[in-house]
Amino acid sequence: MKATKGEFSIYNANIVTPDEVIKGGSVLIEDGKISKITSEKITAAGSPGVRSVDAKGCYLMPGFIDIHSDVIEREIESRPGTFLSTNIALLELDKKLAASGVTTIYHSVSFADEIVIVIRSLDVVDSIIREIKRLRDTLLIKTKVHTRYEVTYSGGLPEIEKLMSEGLVDFISVMDHSPGQGQFKTEEQIRGYYGDRFGVDKKSILDLIDRRMALRERVGIENAVKMVKAAHASKVPVASHDDDTREKVVFMRKNGIRITEFPVSMEAVEEAAAAGIAISLGSPNILRGYSHNKNLSSRELLKEGYGDIVCSDYIPSTLVHSMFVLKESGIKTLSEACRLYNYNPAKCLGLAGECGAVSAGLDADLVLIDNNGEIPRILKTWVRGREVYSICMD
């Protein structure tokens, strides 16, 4: 992922900053960095052939920083038992992400104890992470690794510690998918998820439920604490996942966790907000207006003033649409909505000095959006000033 050398400008843009929209403004980019933002029209100076981009009154904002997307699993295994090679999946998904306005992706891969789910087995996940490392510099967008750790899987601990020691993990979430709590309140929910998504047969799911219930009581809390301590030692940010009680949020806060992903009860949301823990919500939920798993509505949470980060969860194309739903419904101004998709995640994951805002000195990770038609459309995406996606604007 190379930065663009030289200088160019984007003018006649409605520039979305964390605090306002600068109408008809211009941004000057030099050597992949934003060097100037102004309400005036500016064109690039310098050598012949250096171009200026007429935004034609469209919105220019920071690219999306997607801190949780497990779409890579679906790209590799589009149907149960049907696999693409990881390099093809990564390279093809990279193009789709650029077209969705994503400039930084945290590919979410799960270390779990499901022997019957190949895509989440230790060897497969390890190989995916190492393939991301191998290809990272050739990809269009900034590509990082979000490791999801199932607390009932003791065997995953040493493997993740090894990967962290090699600098291959950028973010960790600690999750507990045992039935009866969290996301899966009933056996039917867990059977539906693993059966529909991964094609797991009923007997294997029942075996999984029994195994997880036994392990959760015996090692779940201990493994969670070990994982969080290891992450802190390696200076890797940590999130909790699917919190459903005040006690869980308090436990996570005491162990130094400052992000909660997809909390599933109001008591968990309220406790997190009161404790200053960032709440991460899913864009598909916002776009639809409800949870597919009958949990909390992210749109309603944001209406009530809860929520700090929006990630794609599993459909990156919903990011732009969910953001404009928030704007058009009056839940957020565009600047307020935009912060959820770039400024806040950058701040929470230590990227604020690099990207996340249209601000002088930051990387020119930008997206140009036309909202004058039936639905918002991504017109162009830049990463470090390099145009990585474009459609005809004529």
Rosetta blueprint (number, residue, H / E / L):
1 M L
2 K L
3 A L
4 T L
5 K L
6 G L
7 E E
8 F E
9 S E
10 I E
11 Y E
12 N E
13 A E
14 N E
15 I E
16 V E
17 T L
18 P L
19 D L
20 E L
21 V E
22 I E
23 K E
24 G E
25 G E
26 S E
27 V E
28 L E
29 I E
30 E E
31 D L
32 G L
33 K E
34 I E
35 S E
36 K E
37 I E
38 T E
39 S L
40 E L
41 K L
42 I L
43 T L
44 A L
45 A L
46 G L
47 S L
48 P L
49 G L
50 V L
51 R L
52 S E
53 V E
54 D E
55 A L
56 K L
57 G L
58 C L
59 Y E
60 L E
61 M E
62 P E
63 G L
64 F E
65 I E
66 D E
67 I E
68 H E
69 S E
70 D L
71 V H
72 I H
73 E H
74 R H
75 E H
76 I H
77 E L
78 S L
79 R E
80 P L
81 G L
82 T E
83 F L
84 L L
85 S L
86 T H
87 N H
88 I H
89 A H
90 L H
91 L H
92 E H
93 L H
94 D H
95 K H
96 K H
97 L H
98 A H
99 A H
100 S L
101 G L
102 V E
103 T E
104 T E
105 I E
106 Y E
107 H E
108 S E
109 V E
110 S E
111 F E
112 A L
113 D L
114 E L
115 I L
116 V L
117 I L
118 V H
119 I H
120 R H
121 S L
122 L H
123 D H
124 V H
125 V H
126 D H
127 S H
128 I H
129 I H
130 R H
131 E H
132 I H
133 K H
134 R H
135 L H
136 R H
137 D H
138 T H
139 L L
140 L L
141 I L
142 K E
143 T E
144 K E
145 V E
146 H E
147 T E
148 R E
149 Y E
150 E E
151 V L
152 T L
153 Y L
154 S L
155 G L
156 G H
157 L H
158 P H
159 E H
160 I H
161 E H
162 K H
163 L H
164 M H
165 S H
166 E L
167 G L
168 L L
169 V L
170 D L
171 F E
172 I E
173 S E
174 V E
175 M E
176 D L
177 H L
178 S L
179 P L
180 G L
181 Q E
182 G L
183 Q L
184 F E
185 K L
186 T L
187 E H
188 E H
189 Q H
190 I H
191 R H
192 G H
193 Y H
194 Y H
195 G H
196 D H
197 R H
198 F H
199 G L
200 V L
201 D L
202 K H
203 K H
204 S H
205 I H
206 L H
207 D H
208 L H
209 I H
210 D H
211 R H
212 R H
213 M H
214 A H
215 L H
216 R H
217 E H
218 R H
219 V H
220 G H
221 I H
222 E H
223 N H
224 A H
225 V H
226 K H
227 M H
228 V H
229 K H
230 A H
231 A H
232 H H
233 A H
234 S L
235 K L
236 V L
237 P L
238 V E
239 A E
240 S E
241 H E
242 D L
243 D L
244 D L
245 T L
246 R H
247 E H
248 K H
249 V H
250 V H
251 F H
252 M H
253 R H
254 K H
255 N L
256 G L
257 I L
258 R L
259 I E
260 T E
261 E E
262 F L
263 P L
264 V L
265 S L
266 M H
267 E H
268 A H
269 V H
270 E H
271 E H
272 A H
273 A H
274 A H
275 A H
276 G L
277 I L
278 A E
279 I E
280 S E
281 L E
282 G E
283 S H
284 P H
285 N H
286 I H
287 L H
288 R H
289 G L
290 Y L
291 S L
292 H L
293 N L
294 K L
295 N L
296 L L
297 S L
298 S H
299 R H
300 E H
301 L H
302 L H
303 K H
304 E L
305 G L
306 Y L
307 G L
308 D L
309 I E
310 V E
311 C E
312 S L
313 D E
314 Y L
315 I L
316 P L
317 S L
318 T H
319 L H
320 V H
321 H H
322 S H
323 M H
324 F H
325 V H
326 L H
327 K H
328 E H
329 S L
330 G L
331 I L
332 K L
333 T L
334 L H
335 S H
336 E H
337 A H
338 C H
339 R H
340 L H
341 Y H
342 N L
343 Y H
344 N H
345 P H
346 A H
347 K H
348 C H
349 L L
350 G L
351 L L
352 A L
353 G L
354 E L
355 C L
356 G L
357 A L
358 V L
359 S L
360 A L
361 G L
362 L L
363 D E
364 A L
365 D L
366 L E
367 V E
368 L E
369 I E
370 D E
371 N L
372 N L
373 G L
374 E L
375 I L
376 P L
377 R E
378 I E
379 L E
380 K E
381 T E
382 W E
383 V E
384 R L
385 G L
386 R E
387 E E
388 V E
389 Y E
390 S E
391 I L
392 C L
393 M L
394 D L
